[in-house]
Amino acid sequence: MLNHQSRTPVFDAVKKYMTDNTIPFHVPGHKQGRGIPEFCEFVGKNTLGIDLTCLPDTDNICNPTGVIAEAEELAAKAFGADKAYFLVNGTTNGIQAMIMSVCKPGDKIILPRNAHKSAFGGLIISGAIPIYVRPEMDLEYGISTGVSVETLKAALDQHPDAKGIFIINPNYYGTASKLEEIVELAHGYGVPVLVDEAHGAHLHLSDELPLSAMQAGADIAASSTHKLLGSMTQSSMLLIKSKLISPQRVKAVLNITQTTSPSYVLMSSLDVARKQIALSGDELIRKTLELARWARQEMRKIPGIKLFEPEEETCGCKKYDITKLTINVKSLGLSGYDMERILRRDYRIQVELADLYNVIFLLTLADDKCTIKYLINSCREIAEGRQLEKIIKYVPPWPAIPTVSVSPRDAMYSETRKVPLVEAVGEVSAEMIMAYPPGIPLICPGEYISKETIDYVQVLKNEQADLQGTEDPKINYIKVLKPALSLARVGDQIS
């Protein structure tokens, strides 16, 4: 099979379908846009013209032998993997497939508590038992900086039967753990390393950035090609390079969990994004990093704004990604949520993430000096219009890792009752609560609810954070396990 990175097999196939003027008597029902003229007029005939289904010339994502197989092989080579699978259900699908591929019900997996909610979904689906580890924290910014090798070694020593280690590389704020050392440690125990690389699809393009999962020797990584490269939202890749994980097993899991009607628009965008970074990625990332350095230099000059620049080579942080521009606005007397609202309302700027202290701006291959200059000038104008303050409203510390009572899966399928959140101290949760983004749960199914957690949720509600996870959209009530239930405790399973 050809290994020519200038080819786009999937994209070429759907374009050929259009130019051949094929008359469709197959799904989708809109038949190249003719069935939904209002939408077609707005998004364009070409977009809907390549919105196709699995056909002899377009291949089948469940058992690819043609253009999808060729495109995935090109992607594997471009990203330094042995195998790549296209994902059209988002990186969430990849993360859950990773966990399901190594864990069966009752198996343990080691993961940091600041994992994305998709990982907790993977625990529920697989029936795996979480062994949580605490990441290191930068207390001034309230940001995790990575999981130390020592912490993971202690977890492996205590749980040598764990089936995998799950790591985030990098986290939402751009900090990366010492992944190479973690991989060496895990492989010494015969344990595979699974990587959530939702925010790291670009890492392999420059030595200035943290190592990618494949460069560090990790076994499998779910990579959001859409987040920081050029493909469309919901399109991602699952990359494998492992002697410990079977690609056939992974594919079997994907065939259970992914759609059988993949979007060829999304897959075409993956195909073209891979071609772009394979042929021009070095130059594109060089320009992006140059802009990022300039943006950081200018942000440092703004009184009242502090730039998140973690110390590298600490126990929890090997390196960080400078394209994730995180600013702390406490000295302006603002929360991150306040800053986000001002930027959106008054300057038409939408940030990637806001939290109690900070906002994140993502700089990508699409930015130029004009967009970044407007961002910097807007932040400067906001800062100059405020009197610097030395205090900020009291914010309680991040809650301790909750005690696990039952497995997430057992909690999900148990009988429950609804109680007011403020009265839920000591109950076992049947739901998640998280702010999104970043989608890191404060409480998960199967965990005891503490007063500290409830207090923290109340602070987030007061700041009008986007909270979700419970059936009650206002997070005033939460479902908990019925107290009379006789459920096997996780402690009995992991002792």
C-alpha positions in Angstrom: 0.0 0.0 0.0 1.3 3.5 -0.8 2.9 5.6 1.8 2.6 8.9 0.1 1.5 11.6 2.5 0.3 13.9 -0.3 -2.5 11.4 -0.9 -6.0 11.8 0.7 -7.7 8.4 -0.1 -11.0 9.1 1.6 -11.3 12.6 0.4 -10.5 11.6 -3.1 -13.1 8.8 -3.1 -16.0 11.1 -2.0 -15.0 13.8 -4.5 -14.9 11.2 -7.3 -18.4 10.1 -6.2 -19.6 13.6 -6.8 -17.8 14.2 -10.1 -19.1 10.9 -11.5 -22.6 12.3 -11.1 -23.8 9.1 -9.4 -27.6 8.9 -8.9 -28.1 7.8 -5.3 -30.8 5.4 -4.3 -29.2 4.9 -0.9 -28.9 6.7 2.4 -28.6 9.5 3.6 -32.1 10.6 2.7 -31.2 14.2 1.8 -29.4 12.8 -1.3 -26.6 15.3 -1.6 -28.6 18.1 -0.2 -31.6 18.1 -2.5 -33.8 16.9 0.3 -32.9 19.8 2.7 -32.5 22.9 0.5 -32.5 25.5 3.3 -29.6 23.8 5.0 -27.8 23.0 1.7 -28.0 26.7 0.7 -26.2 27.7 3.8 -23.5 25.0 4.2 -23.0 24.4 0.5 -23.6 21.6 -2.1 -20.1 20.2 -1.8 -20.5 19.6 2.0 -23.7 17.7 1.6 -22.5 16.1 -1.6 -19.8 14.2 0.2 -22.0 13.3 3.2 -22.2 9.7 2.0 -22.4 6.2 3.5 -20.4 3.0 3.3 -20.3 2.1 -0.4 -18.0 -0.2 -2.5 -15.8 2.8 -3.4 -15.9 4.5 0.0 -15.0 1.5 2.1 -16.5 0.5 5.5 -15.2 1.8 8.8 -16.1 -1.5 10.6 -13.9 -3.6 8.3 -11.8 -1.2 6.2 -10.0 -2.8 3.3 -10.0 0.1 0.8 -9.6 3.9 1.1 -10.3 4.1 4.8 -7.6 1.4 5.5 -5.2 3.3 3.3 -6.0 6.6 5.0 -5.5 5.1 8.5 -2.2 3.6 7.4 -1.0 7.0 6.3 -2.2 8.5 9.6 -0.3 5.9 11.6 2.9 6.7 9.8 2.4 10.5 10.1 1.8 10.2 13.9 4.5 7.7 14.6 2.1 4.8 15.4 1.9 1.2 14.2 -1.8 1.4 13.8 -4.3 4.3 13.6 -8.1 4.1 13.7 -10.3 7.0 12.6 -12.9 8.1 15.2 -16.1 9.9 14.3 -17.7 9.7 17.7 -15.0 12.0 19.2 -12.1 11.3 21.5 -14.6 10.1 24.1 -15.1 7.0 21.9 -11.4 6.4 21.8 -10.9 6.9 25.6 -13.7 4.5 26.4 -12.4 2.0 23.9 -9.0 2.1 25.4 -10.3 1.3 28.9 -12.6 -1.4 27.6 -9.8 -3.0 25.6 -7.7 -3.7 28.7 -10.3 -4.0 31.5 -13.1 -6.4 32.1 -15.6 -6.1 35.0 -13.8 -6.1 38.3 -10.3 -5.3 36.8 -8.4 -2.3 38.3 -7.1 0.6 36.4 -4.9 3.4 37.8 -5.9 6.9 36.8 -5.6 10.5 38.0 -8.6 12.1 39.6 -8.5 14.9 37.1 -9.4 12.6 34.2 -12.1 13.7 31.8 -15.6 12.5 32.3 -15.2 10.2 29.2 -12.8 8.1 31.3 -15.4 7.7 34.0 -17.9 6.7 31.4 -15.3 4.1 30.3 -15.2 2.8 33.9 -19.0 2.4 33.9 -19.2 0.7 30.6 -16.2 -1.7 31.3 -17.0 -2.4 34.9 -13.4 -1.5 35.9 -12.5 -0.5 39.4 -10.7 2.9 39.6 -7.5 3.3 41.6 -7.3 7.1 41.8 -4.0 9.0 42.2 -3.7 12.6 43.0 -1.9 14.9 40.5 0.5 17.5 41.8 -1.1 21.0 42.1 0.0 24.6 41.6 -2.0 26.1 44.5 -1.6 29.7 43.4 -3.4 29.0 40.1 -5.4 26.0 41.3 -4.1 24.0 38.4 -2.8 20.4 38.3 0.6 20.0 36.9 0.9 16.3 36.3 1.2 13.0 38.1 4.6 12.1 39.6 6.4 8.9 38.8 6.7 8.3 42.6 2.9 8.5 43.0 2.3 6.0 40.2 5.0 3.6 41.6 3.3 3.6 44.9 0.0 2.8 43.3 1.5 -0.1 41.3 3.3 -1.5 44.3 0.0 -1.5 46.2 -2.0 -2.8 43.2 0.4 -4.9 41.0 -2.6 -6.6 39.4 -3.8 -3.3 37.8 -4.5 -3.8 34.1 -3.4 -0.4 33.0 -2.2 3.2 33.8 -4.3 6.0 32.4 -2.5 9.3 31.9 -3.4 12.7 30.4 -0.8 14.2 28.0 -1.0 17.2 28.3 -3.7 18.2 30.6 -6.2 21.0 29.7 -3.7 23.7 30.9 -0.8 22.3 28.8 1.3 20.6 31.5 2.7 17.2 30.8 3.8 14.5 33.3 7.1 12.7 32.9 5.5 10.4 30.4 8.7 8.6 29.2 9.6 7.7 32.8 6.0 6.6 33.5 6.0 4.3 30.5 9.3 2.8 31.6 7.9 2.2 35.1 4.7 0.7 33.9 6.3 -1.6 31.4 8.6 -2.8 34.1 5.4 -4.1 35.8 4.0 -5.5 32.5 1.3 -2.8 32.5 0.3 -0.8 29.4 0.0 3.0 29.4 -3.2 4.5 28.0 -3.0 8.2 27.1 -5.8 10.8 26.8 -4.1 13.0 24.3 -7.2 15.1 23.5 -5.1 18.2 23.8 -1.9 16.9 22.3 -2.4 16.0 18.6 0.2 18.6 17.7 3.0 17.6 20.2 5.1 15.5 17.8 5.6 18.4 15.5 8.2 20.2 17.6 10.9 19.5 20.1 9.8 22.6 22.0 6.6 20.8 23.0 6.2 17.9 25.4 6.7 14.4 24.0 3.7 12.9 22.3 2.4 9.6 23.6 3.9 7.7 20.7 7.2 9.4 21.1 7.3 8.5 24.8 6.6 4.8 24.1 3.0 4.7 25.4 0.9 1.8 24.2 -2.3 3.6 23.0 -3.5 7.2 22.7 -6.8 8.9 21.9 -5.9 12.0 20.0 -8.2 14.9 19.2 -7.2 15.9 15.7 -9.9 18.4 15.7 -8.9 20.3 18.8 -5.5 21.7 17.8 -5.0 20.6 14.2 -7.4 21.1 11.3 -10.0 18.4 11.2 -13.7 19.0 12.1 -15.2 18.8 15.5 -15.9 15.2 16.6 -13.2 13.7 14.4 -10.2 12.1 16.2 -7.8 9.2 16.0 -6.9 6.3 18.1 -3.1 5.5 17.9 -1.5 2.2 18.9 2.1 1.2 19.3 2.2 -1.7 21.7 3.2 -5.3 22.5 0.8 -5.3 25.4 -2.4 -4.3 23.7 -3.9 -6.1 20.7 -5.0 -3.9 17.8 -7.5 -6.5 16.9 -9.0 -6.3 20.4 -9.2 -2.6 20.2 -10.9 -2.7 16.8 -13.4 -5.3 18.1 -14.3 -2.9 20.9 -14.6 0.1 18.5 -17.0 -1.9 16.3 -19.3 -2.3 19.3 -19.2 1.3 20.5 -18.8 3.4 17.3 -21.5 4.2 14.7 -21.9 2.0 11.7 -22.9 5.2 9.8 -19.7 7.2 9.9 -19.6 10.8 8.6 -17.5 10.9 5.5 -17.3 14.7 5.9 -15.5 14.1 9.3 -13.3 11.3 7.9 -12.4 13.5 4.9 -11.3 16.3 7.2 -9.1 13.8 9.2 -7.6 12.7 5.9 -6.8 16.3 4.8 -5.6 17.4 8.3 -3.2 14.4 8.3 -1.9 15.4 4.9 -1.4 19.0 6.0 0.6 18.2 9.1 2.6 15.5 7.4 3.7 17.8 4.6 3.7 21.3 6.3 3.4 20.6 10.1 6.9 21.6 11.0 6.6 25.0 9.4 3.0 25.6 10.7 3.9 24.7 14.3 7.1 26.9 14.1 5.0 29.9 13.2 2.4 29.1 15.9 5.1 28.7 18.6 6.7 32.0 17.5 3.3 33.7 17.9 2.8 32.0 21.3 6.1 33.3 22.6 5.2 36.8 21.4 1.8 36.6 23.0 3.2 35.4 26.3 5.8 38.2 26.2 3.0 40.8 25.7 0.7 39.3 28.4 3.5 39.5 31.0 3.5 43.3 30.6 -0.2 43.7 31.6 -0.5 44.8 35.2 -2.8 42.5 37.2 -2.6 39.6 34.9 -0.3 36.7 35.8 0.7 34.1 33.1 0.7 30.4 34.0 4.3 29.2 33.4 4.9 26.2 35.6 8.3 25.3 36.6 9.5 22.4 34.4 11.2 19.2 35.7 9.3 19.3 39.0 7.9 16.1 40.4 4.6 16.5 38.5 5.6 18.5 35.4 8.1 17.5 32.7 7.3 20.3 30.3 4.3 22.4 29.2 2.7 23.5 26.0 3.2 27.2 25.4 0.3 27.4 22.9 -2.1 27.1 25.8 -2.2 30.7 27.0 -3.5 30.6 30.6 -3.9 33.8 32.5 -4.8 34.3 36.2 -7.0 37.4 36.9 -7.3 37.2 40.7 -5.4 40.5 41.1 -8.0 42.2 39.0 -10.6 41.2 41.6 -12.2 38.9 39.0 -12.8 35.2 38.8 -12.0 33.4 35.6 -15.8 33.2 34.9 -16.1 37.0 35.3 -13.3 37.5 32.8 -14.8 35.0 30.3 -18.1 36.9 30.4 -16.5 40.3 29.9 -14.5 39.1 26.9 -17.5 37.5 25.3 -19.9 40.3 26.0 -17.7 43.3 25.3 -15.0 42.1 22.9 -16.6 39.2 21.0 -13.8 36.9 22.2 -14.7 33.4 23.3 -12.2 31.7 25.6 -11.5 27.9 25.6 -12.0 27.5 29.4 -12.8 29.6 32.5 -12.4 28.4 36.1 -12.4 30.1 39.4 -9.0 31.8 38.9 -8.1 31.5 35.2 -9.0 31.7 31.6 -7.4 29.7 28.8 -6.8 30.9 25.2 -5.8 28.2 22.7 -3.4 29.3 20.0 -3.5 27.0 17.0 -2.2 26.7 13.4 -5.1 29.0 12.4 -4.1 32.0 14.4 -2.1 35.0 13.1 -0.7 38.1 14.6 -3.9 40.0 13.9 -6.1 37.7 16.0 -3.6 37.5 18.8 -2.9 41.2 18.9 -6.7 41.9 19.3 -6.7 39.4 22.2 -3.8 41.1 24.0 -5.2 44.6 23.5 -8.6 43.5 24.8 -7.0 42.0 27.9 -4.9 45.1 28.4 -8.0 47.3 28.2 -9.9 45.3 30.7 -6.9 45.3 33.1 -6.4 49.1 32.8 -10.0 49.7 33.5 -9.8 48.1 36.9 -8.2 49.0 40.2 -5.8 46.3 41.3 -7.0 44.4 44.3 -5.1 42.2 46.7 -8.0 40.1 47.8 -10.5 37.9 46.1 -13.6 36.2 47.5 -12.8 33.1 49.6 -12.5 29.9 47.5 -12.4 26.6 49.4 -9.6 24.2 48.5 -10.2 21.6 45.8 -12.0 18.7 47.6 -10.0 15.6 48.6 -10.4 12.5 46.4 -13.8 11.0 47.5 -13.9 7.6 49.1 -15.1 4.9 46.6 -18.0 2.9 48.1 -19.1 0.8 45.1 -17.8 0.5 41.5 -19.0 3.2 39.1 -20.9 0.5 37.1 -22.7 -0.9 40.2 -23.7 2.6 41.2 -25.0 3.4 37.7 -27.3 0.3 37.7 -28.4 0.4 41.4 -31.7 1.6 42.8 -31.5 5.3 43.7 -33.4 8.1 45.3 -33.2 11.9 44.8 -32.1 14.2 47.6 -31.3 17.9 47.9 -27.6 18.4 47.2 -27.1 20.3 50.4 -28.5 17.3 52.4 -26.4 14.7 50.6 -23.3 14.6 52.9 -22.4 11.0 53.6 -24.6 9.6 50.8 -23.2 7.5 47.9 -23.6 9.3 44.6 -25.3 7.8 41.6 -24.4 10.7 39.3 -21.5 12.9 38.3 -21.1 16.6 39.0 -18.6 18.6 36.9 -17.9 22.0 35.4 -17.7 21.8 31.6 -15.1 22.6 30.4 -12.9 21.0 31.6 -15.2 18.1 32.3 -13.4 16.9 35.4 -15.9 15.4 37.8 -16.0 16.6 41.4 -18.1 13.5 42.3 -18.6 10.3 40.4 -21.1 7.4 40.7 -20.2 5.1 43.6 -18.4 7.8 45.7 -19.3 9.2 49.1 -20.4 12.8 49.0 -18.5 15.1 51.3 -19.3 18.5 52.7 -16.2 19.8 51.0 -17.5 18.7 47.7 -20.9 20.3 48.2 -19.3 23.5 49.3 -17.1 23.6 46.2 -20.1 22.9 44.0 -21.9 25.8 45.7 -19.0 28.2 44.9 -19.1 27.1 41.2 -22.8 27.7 41.1 -22.4 31.1 42.6 -19.9 31.9 39.8 -22.4 30.7 37.2 -20.1 27.9 36.0 -21.5 25.5 33.5 -22.3 22.6 35.8 -23.6 19.4 34.5 -23.9 15.7 35.1 -27.1 15.3 37.2 -30.6 14.8 35.9 -31.5 18.0 37.6 -30.1 20.7 35.3 -29.8 23.2 38.2 -27.8 20.8 40.3 -30.1 21.4 43.3 -30.8 17.7 43.6 -28.6 14.6 43.2 -29.5 10.9 42.9 -27.9 8.7 45.5 -28.0 5.0 46.3 -30.8 3.8 48.4 -29.3 3.1 51.9 -31.0 -0.3 52.3 -29.2 -1.7 49.3 -26.7 -4.5 50.0 -23.9 -3.8 47.6 -20.4 -5.2 47.4 -18.0 -2.6 48.4 -15.0 -1.8 46.2 -12.8 -2.1 49.2 -13.7 -5.8 49.3 -12.8 -6.2 45.7 -9.4 -4.5 45.8 -8.2 -5.6 49.2 
